[in-house]
Amino acid sequence: MANALLERLRCMNRIVAMMIGVILLACAAFVLADIILRKLGSSLGGTDEISGYVMAIVTSWGMGFALLELSHVRIDILRGRAGQLGRSLFDLFSMTVLSATITLIAIRCWPVVARSLANDSRANTPLETPLALVQVPWFIGWAWFAIVAWLTLVAAILLIARGEFEQSEAAIGAFGEAENL
């Protein structure tokens, strides 16, 4: 069950990562078109604002993918000196703290989104972008990251409870620089 859950999460996050890539490519094309137009004496305008919005959205959505690919940075001085069980306990502690922190971030994001929705808030820029248009996908990305983190933690707990330490480490472990060479 734990391995199936992790594989399902990886599959879903690969799809998310592909969509993020397409969005980033479209944003880059938009910025490039604006640069070319500026050389010709015109401009689309707002590329800095729009690219900032895109970065906020894709970052929140990309975090779940990075988690499952073990791409988040972790200081693992003590973990590296521990045995299999000790490493697993450090990994569980790390995932618990990460899951709780991301959940808190997602919870704290909601009032920002709710206020923008209630007030029909707009950016204080020439584009006057409706903030909810940006904040809703941004918030959902943080919520998705929290869900992925908690489900990954549950899968790791199940693996450790069954004594499958290597599979747990492959799911939530940390790899030092020496291991990546």
VEXFIMI-587337 format. One record per residue (C-alpha): residue in one letter; x, y, z; residue number from 0. Coordinates in steps of 0.2 Angstrom, whole numbers. Example, Ala and Ser with C-alpha at 12.3 -4.5 7.8 and 13.67 -1.06 7.14 Angstrom:
% VEXFIMI-587337
site aa: A c1: 62 c2: -22 c3: 39 i: 0
site aa: S c1: 68 c2: -5 c3: 36 i: 1
//
This chain:
% VEXFIMI-587337
site aa: M c1: 0 c2: 0 c3: 0 i: 0
site aa: A c1: 14 c2: 12 c3: 5 i: 1
site aa: N c1: 23 c2: 9 c3: -11 i: 2
site aa: A c1: 8 c2: 11 c3: -22 i: 3
site aa: L c1: 4 c2: 27 c3: -13 i: 4
site aa: L c1: 21 c2: 34 c3: -16 i: 5
site aa: E c1: 21 c2: 29 c3: -35 i: 6
site aa: R c1: 3 c2: 37 c3: -37 i: 7
site aa: L c1: 10 c2: 53 c3: -29 i: 8
site aa: R c1: 25 c2: 52 c3: -40 i: 9
site aa: C c1: 15 c2: 50 c3: -56 i: 10
site aa: M c1: 3 c2: 64 c3: -51 i: 11
site aa: N c1: 18 c2: 76 c3: -48 i: 12
site aa: R c1: 26 c2: 71 c3: -64 i: 13
site aa: I c1: 11 c2: 77 c3: -73 i: 14
site aa: V c1: 11 c2: 93 c3: -62 i: 15
site aa: A c1: 30 c2: 95 c3: -66 i: 16
site aa: M c1: 26 c2: 94 c3: -85 i: 17
site aa: M c1: 12 c2: 107 c3: -84 i: 18
site aa: I c1: 24 c2: 118 c3: -74 i: 19
site aa: G c1: 37 c2: 116 c3: -88 i: 20
site aa: V c1: 24 c2: 121 c3: -101 i: 21
site aa: I c1: 19 c2: 136 c3: -91 i: 22
site aa: L c1: 37 c2: 142 c3: -88 i: 23
site aa: L c1: 41 c2: 140 c3: -107 i: 24
site aa: A c1: 25 c2: 150 c3: -111 i: 25
site aa: C c1: 31 c2: 163 c3: -99 i: 26
site aa: A c1: 49 c2: 163 c3: -106 i: 27
site aa: A c1: 41 c2: 165 c3: -124 i: 28
site aa: F c1: 30 c2: 180 c3: -117 i: 29
site aa: V c1: 46 c2: 189 c3: -110 i: 30
site aa: L c1: 56 c2: 185 c3: -126 i: 31
site aa: A c1: 42 c2: 192 c3: -137 i: 32
site aa: D c1: 42 c2: 208 c3: -126 i: 33
site aa: I c1: 61 c2: 210 c3: -127 i: 34
site aa: I c1: 60 c2: 208 c3: -146 i: 35
site aa: L c1: 45 c2: 221 c3: -147 i: 36
site aa: R c1: 55 c2: 233 c3: -136 i: 37
site aa: K c1: 69 c2: 232 c3: -148 i: 38
site aa: L c1: 56 c2: 237 c3: -162 i: 39
site aa: G c1: 50 c2: 252 c3: -151 i: 40
site aa: S c1: 35 c2: 244 c3: -144 i: 41
site aa: S c1: 31 c2: 233 c3: -129 i: 42
site aa: L c1: 18 c2: 221 c3: -122 i: 43
site aa: G c1: 20 c2: 228 c3: -105 i: 44
site aa: G c1: 18 c2: 219 c3: -88 i: 45
site aa: T c1: 30 c2: 205 c3: -91 i: 46
site aa: D c1: 39 c2: 208 c3: -75 i: 47
site aa: E c1: 23 c2: 207 c3: -65 i: 48
site aa: I c1: 16 c2: 192 c3: -75 i: 49
site aa: S c1: 32 c2: 183 c3: -73 i: 50
site aa: G c1: 32 c2: 186 c3: -55 i: 51
site aa: Y c1: 15 c2: 179 c3: -53 i: 52
site aa: V c1: 20 c2: 164 c3: -64 i: 53
site aa: M c1: 35 c2: 161 c3: -53 i: 54
site aa: A c1: 25 c2: 161 c3: -37 i: 55
site aa: I c1: 12 c2: 149 c3: -44 i: 56
site aa: V c1: 25 c2: 136 c3: -51 i: 57
site aa: T c1: 35 c2: 137 c3: -36 i: 58
site aa: S c1: 21 c2: 132 c3: -24 i: 59
site aa: W c1: 16 c2: 118 c3: -36 i: 60
site aa: G c1: 34 c2: 112 c3: -39 i: 61
site aa: M c1: 38 c2: 109 c3: -21 i: 62
site aa: G c1: 28 c2: 93 c3: -20 i: 63
site aa: F c1: 38 c2: 86 c3: -35 i: 64
site aa: A c1: 54 c2: 91 c3: -27 i: 65
site aa: L c1: 49 c2: 82 c3: -11 i: 66
site aa: L c1: 46 c2: 66 c3: -20 i: 67
site aa: E c1: 63 c2: 68 c3: -30 i: 68
site aa: L c1: 72 c2: 71 c3: -13 i: 69
site aa: S c1: 77 c2: 88 c3: -20 i: 70
site aa: H c1: 74 c2: 98 c3: -4 i: 71
site aa: V c1: 90 c2: 103 c3: 5 i: 72
site aa: R c1: 93 c2: 95 c3: 22 i: 73
site aa: I c1: 107 c2: 96 c3: 34 i: 74
site aa: D c1: 111 c2: 78 c3: 38 i: 75
site aa: I c1: 127 c2: 78 c3: 49 i: 76
site aa: L c1: 119 c2: 67 c3: 63 i: 77
site aa: R c1: 109 c2: 57 c3: 51 i: 78
site aa: G c1: 124 c2: 51 c3: 42 i: 79
site aa: R c1: 132 c2: 44 c3: 58 i: 80
site aa: A c1: 116 c2: 34 c3: 63 i: 81
site aa: G c1: 111 c2: 16 c3: 59 i: 82
site aa: Q c1: 97 c2: 11 c3: 48 i: 83
site aa: L c1: 84 c2: 14 c3: 62 i: 84
site aa: G c1: 92 c2: 30 c3: 67 i: 85
site aa: R c1: 92 c2: 37 c3: 50 i: 86
site aa: S c1: 73 c2: 32 c3: 48 i: 87
site aa: L c1: 69 c2: 41 c3: 64 i: 88
site aa: F c1: 78 c2: 57 c3: 58 i: 89
site aa: D c1: 69 c2: 55 c3: 41 i: 90
site aa: L c1: 52 c2: 54 c3: 50 i: 91
site aa: F c1: 56 c2: 69 c3: 61 i: 92
site aa: S c1: 61 c2: 79 c3: 46 i: 93
site aa: M c1: 46 c2: 74 c3: 36 i: 94
site aa: T c1: 35 c2: 78 c3: 51 i: 95
site aa: V c1: 42 c2: 95 c3: 54 i: 96
site aa: L c1: 41 c2: 99 c3: 35 i: 97
site aa: S c1: 23 c2: 93 c3: 34 i: 98
site aa: A c1: 18 c2: 103 c3: 49 i: 99
site aa: T c1: 27 c2: 119 c3: 42 i: 100
site aa: I c1: 20 c2: 117 c3: 25 i: 101
site aa: T c1: 2 c2: 115 c3: 32 i: 102
site aa: L c1: 5 c2: 130 c3: 43 i: 103
site aa: I c1: 10 c2: 140 c3: 27 i: 104
site aa: A c1: -5 c2: 134 c3: 17 i: 105
site aa: I c1: -17 c2: 138 c3: 32 i: 106
site aa: R c1: -9 c2: 156 c3: 33 i: 107
site aa: C c1: -11 c2: 158 c3: 14 i: 108
site aa: W c1: -30 c2: 156 c3: 15 i: 109
site aa: P c1: -34 c2: 172 c3: 24 i: 110
site aa: V c1: -24 c2: 182 c3: 10 i: 111
site aa: V c1: -34 c2: 173 c3: -3 i: 112
site aa: A c1: -51 c2: 175 c3: 6 i: 113
site aa: R c1: -48 c2: 194 c3: 8 i: 114
site aa: S c1: -44 c2: 196 c3: -10 i: 115
site aa: L c1: -59 c2: 186 c3: -15 i: 116
site aa: A c1: -70 c2: 196 c3: -3 i: 117
site aa: N c1: -64 c2: 213 c3: -8 i: 118
site aa: D c1: -61 c2: 209 c3: -27 i: 119
site aa: S c1: -44 c2: 215 c3: -24 i: 120
site aa: R c1: -33 c2: 220 c3: -39 i: 121
site aa: A c1: -14 c2: 223 c3: -40 i: 122
site aa: N c1: -9 c2: 241 c3: -38 i: 123
site aa: T c1: 0 c2: 241 c3: -55 i: 124
site aa: P c1: -5 c2: 247 c3: -73 i: 125
site aa: L c1: -12 c2: 229 c3: -76 i: 126
site aa: E c1: -23 c2: 230 c3: -61 i: 127
site aa: T c1: -23 c2: 211 c3: -61 i: 128
site aa: P c1: -37 c2: 203 c3: -50 i: 129
site aa: L c1: -26 c2: 196 c3: -36 i: 130
site aa: A c1: -38 c2: 181 c3: -34 i: 131
site aa: L c1: -33 c2: 175 c3: -51 i: 132
site aa: V c1: -15 c2: 173 c3: -45 i: 133
site aa: Q c1: -18 c2: 169 c3: -27 i: 134
site aa: V c1: -30 c2: 154 c3: -29 i: 135
site aa: P c1: -18 c2: 143 c3: -39 i: 136
site aa: W c1: -4 c2: 149 c3: -28 i: 137
site aa: F c1: -14 c2: 143 c3: -12 i: 138
site aa: I c1: -19 c2: 127 c3: -20 i: 139
site aa: G c1: -1 c2: 124 c3: -24 i: 140
site aa: W c1: 4 c2: 126 c3: -6 i: 141
site aa: A c1: -11 c2: 115 c3: -1 i: 142
site aa: W c1: -6 c2: 102 c3: -13 i: 143
site aa: F c1: 12 c2: 102 c3: -6 i: 144
site aa: A c1: 5 c2: 99 c3: 11 i: 145
site aa: I c1: -6 c2: 85 c3: 5 i: 146
site aa: V c1: 9 c2: 77 c3: -3 i: 147
site aa: A c1: 20 c2: 79 c3: 12 i: 148
site aa: W c1: 8 c2: 71 c3: 24 i: 149
site aa: L c1: 4 c2: 56 c3: 12 i: 150
site aa: T c1: 22 c2: 54 c3: 10 i: 151
site aa: L c1: 25 c2: 54 c3: 28 i: 152
site aa: V c1: 11 c2: 41 c3: 31 i: 153
site aa: A c1: 19 c2: 30 c3: 17 i: 154
site aa: A c1: 36 c2: 31 c3: 26 i: 155
site aa: I c1: 28 c2: 27 c3: 43 i: 156
site aa: L c1: 20 c2: 11 c3: 35 i: 157
site aa: L c1: 37 c2: 6 c3: 27 i: 158
site aa: I c1: 46 c2: 8 c3: 43 i: 159
site aa: A c1: 33 c2: -1 c3: 53 i: 160
site aa: R c1: 36 c2: -16 c3: 41 i: 161
site aa: G c1: 55 c2: -14 c3: 43 i: 162
site aa: E c1: 57 c2: -9 c3: 25 i: 163
site aa: F c1: 70 c2: 4 c3: 30 i: 164
site aa: E c1: 79 c2: 5 c3: 13 i: 165
site aa: Q c1: 62 c2: 9 c3: 4 i: 166
site aa: S c1: 58 c2: 22 c3: 17 i: 167
site aa: E c1: 75 c2: 30 c3: 14 i: 168
site aa: A c1: 72 c2: 30 c3: -4 i: 169
site aa: A c1: 56 c2: 39 c3: -1 i: 170
site aa: I c1: 60 c2: 52 c3: 12 i: 171
site aa: G c1: 79 c2: 50 c3: 15 i: 172
site aa: A c1: 93 c2: 63 c3: 12 i: 173
site aa: F c1: 108 c2: 60 c3: 1 i: 174
site aa: G c1: 125 c2: 68 c3: 5 i: 175
site aa: E c1: 136 c2: 75 c3: -9 i: 176
site aa: A c1: 147 c2: 60 c3: -8 i: 177
site aa: E c1: 133 c2: 48 c3: -12 i: 178
site aa: N c1: 129 c2: 59 c3: -28 i: 179
site aa: L c1: 146 c2: 58 c3: -35 i: 180
//
